[in-house]
């Protein structure tokens, strides 16, 4: 890549797989990749929202592929990656976006099942997809993996200990794989969004008892939008970041940089609730 190249964000000729693509950040990233020229496989549990998304991708002149599976099931994840490679001939970009908060509440009130759900959905799914896609990418000598972490993975968040732990694991594995696979031409990076207004966070964002305090902790003074994550996702998938690997890009409106942020990220006024 050279600075004179105006198309460093062009994904023409690339194939991407985006998990958790039926809504929110995943949907926005899948559309952005198609707009940048990539063919995109979209994956989630159900098909209804994915069909509408696939239609949008097709209308952009790109090829789409709809895949459904339980991301915590290794066999299903392996088959999904195999299907992408069979249909498109290659896999250049993997976005591990599937994730869940599940419940939130005090550490001592969380059920073991809350931890198991978070681990299965947030850690195991990423592990399985990285293994399946990584074998293909390292053999080809190229590829980009974008893992969706969270600011919860880089600082403590009361009431979200189980979720924060899984996101910290994503940050750690991203660093390790970024270093391990760099010599094979495969880049592995993560994005750590702050409070993005999506279906996943609506339980917190819509709660008047905590929303004000959370927003006060964001110097940008607004909730994030899915479009705020699209730019980093495009950057990390494209030639613009070809010398960037093993890093986590924080997109939080300045929240983790603000000295008051950690003390105001307090959800303790909420009891245990299902997000």
Residue pairs with C-beta under 8 A, 6 or more apart in sequence:
1 8
1 239
1 240
1 242
5 239
8 238
8 239
8 240
9 36
9 234
9 235
9 238
9 239
9 240
10 36
10 37
10 238
10 239
11 33
11 36
11 37
11 38
11 93
11 234
11 237
11 238
12 36
12 37
12 38
13 37
14 33
14 37
14 38
14 39
14 92
14 93
14 237
15 38
15 39
15 40
15 41
15 84
15 88
15 89
15 90
15 91
15 92
15 93
16 30
16 33
16 38
16 39
16 40
16 41
16 91
16 92
16 93
16 94
16 95
16 237
17 40
17 41
17 43
17 67
17 80
17 81
17 84
17 91
17 93
17 94
17 95
17 129
17 133
18 26
18 29
18 30
18 33
18 40
18 41
18 42
18 43
18 95
18 97
19 26
19 43
19 44
19 71
19 95
19 96
19 97
19 98
19 125
19 129
20 26
20 43
20 44
20 71
20 97
20 98
20 99
20 148
21 27
21 29
21 30
21 42
21 43
21 44
21 50
21 53
21 97
22 42
22 44
22 45
22 46
22 49
22 50
22 53
23 49
23 198
23 199
24 196
24 198
24 199
24 200
24 226
25 97
25 148
25 193
25 196
25 198
25 226
25 229
26 42
26 44
26 95
26 97
26 98
27 42
27 49
27 53
27 226
28 226
28 227
28 229
28 230
29 95
29 97
29 229
29 230
29 233
29 234
30 40
30 42
30 53
30 57
30 95
31 53
31 56
31 57
31 60
32 230
32 233
32 234
33 40
33 93
33 233
33 234
33 237
34 40
34 56
34 57
34 60
34 62
34 64
35 60
36 234
36 238
37 62
38 62
38 92
38 93
39 62
39 63
39 64
39 65
39 88
40 57
40 62
40 63
40 64
40 65
41 64
41 65
41 66
41 67
41 80
41 83
41 84
41 87
41 88
42 50
42 53
42 54
42 57
42 64
42 65
42 66
42 67
43 50
43 66
43 67
43 68
43 69
43 71
43 80
43 98
44 50
44 68
44 98
45 68
45 69
45 70
45 71
46 68
47 66
47 68
50 66
50 67
50 68
51 66
53 64
54 64
54 65
54 66
55 64
57 63
57 64
58 64
63 88
65 83
65 84
65 87
65 88
67 80
67 83
67 84
69 76
69 77
69 79
69 80
70 76
71 77
71 98
71 121
71 124
71 125
71 128
71 129
72 120
72 121
72 124
72 125
74 124
74 128
77 125
77 128
77 129
77 132
78 128
78 132
80 129
80 132
81 91
81 129
81 132
81 133
81 136
82 132
84 91
85 91
85 136
90 136
90 140
91 133
91 136
91 137
91 143
92 137
92 142
92 143
92 144
93 143
93 144
93 145
93 146
93 237
94 129
94 130
94 133
94 137
94 143
94 144
94 145
94 146
95 145
95 146
95 148
95 233
95 237
96 125
96 126
96 129
96 130
96 145
96 146
96 147
96 148
96 170
97 148
98 121
98 125
99 121
99 122
99 125
99 148
99 166
99 200
100 117
100 118
100 121
100 122
100 200
101 118
101 160
101 163
101 200
101 201
101 203
101 275
102 114
102 117
102 118
102 121
102 162
102 163
102 274
102 275
103 110
103 111
103 114
103 117
103 272
103 273
103 274
103 275
104 159
104 160
104 163
104 203
104 204
104 267
104 270
104 272
104 273
104 275
105 114
105 159
105 270
105 271
105 272
105 273
106 158
106 159
106 268
106 272
107 161
109 271
109 272
110 161
110 162
110 272
114 162
115 162
118 162
118 163
118 165
118 166
119 162
119 166
122 163
122 166
122 167
122 169
122 170
123 166
123 169
123 170
126 147
126 170
126 173
127 173
130 145
130 147
130 173
130 177
130 188
133 143
133 145
134 143
134 145
134 177
134 181
134 186
136 143
137 143
137 145
137 181
137 184
137 185
137 186
138 181
138 184
138 185
138 186
140 185
141 184
141 185
141 186
142 185
142 186
143 185
143 186
143 187
144 186
144 187
144 188
144 189
144 236
144 237
144 238
144 241
145 177
145 186
145 187
145 188
145 189
146 189
146 190
146 191
146 233
146 236
146 237
147 170
147 173
147 174
147 188
147 189
147 190
147 191
148 170
148 190
148 191
148 193
149 167
149 170
149 171
149 174
149 190
149 191
149 192
149 248
150 163
150 164
150 167
150 192
150 193
151 157
151 192
151 193
151 194
151 250
151 252
151 255
151 256
152 160
152 163
152 164
152 167
152 168
153 164
153 166
153 167
153 168
153 169
153 170
153 171
153 192
153 248
154 168
154 171
154 192
154 248
154 250
154 256
155 256
155 261
155 262
155 265
156 164
156 262
157 163
157 164
157 265
157 267
158 265
158 266
158 267
158 268
159 266
159 267
159 268
159 270
160 267
167 192
170 190
171 190
171 192
171 248
174 188
174 189
174 190
174 246
174 247
174 248
175 246
175 247
175 248
176 246
177 188
177 246
178 187
178 188
178 189
178 245
178 246
178 247
179 245
179 246
181 187
181 188
181 245
182 245
182 246
187 236
187 241
187 242
187 244
187 245
188 245
188 246
189 236
189 241
189 244
189 245
189 246
189 247
189 248
189 249
190 247
190 248
190 249
191 229
191 232
191 233
191 236
191 248
191 249
191 250
191 251
192 248
192 249
192 250
192 251
192 252
193 224
193 228
193 229
193 251
193 252
194 218
194 224
194 250
194 251
194 252
194 253
194 255
194 256
195 201
195 204
195 205
195 214
195 215
195 218
195 223
195 224
195 252
195 255
196 223
196 224
196 225
196 226
196 228
196 229
197 205
197 223
197 224
197 225
198 226
200 275
201 275
203 273
203 274
203 275
204 210
204 211
204 214
204 267
204 270
204 275
205 211
205 214
205 223
207 270
209 269
209 270
210 266
210 267
210 269
210 270
213 264
213 266
214 264
214 265
215 221
215 222
215 223
216 260
216 264
217 255
217 258
217 260
217 261
217 264
217 265
218 252
218 253
218 254
218 255
218 258
218 261
219 253
219 254
219 255
219 257
219 258
220 253
220 254
221 253
222 253
224 251
224 252
224 253
228 251
228 253
229 251
232 249
232 251
235 241
235 249
236 244
236 249
250 256
255 261
255 265
256 262
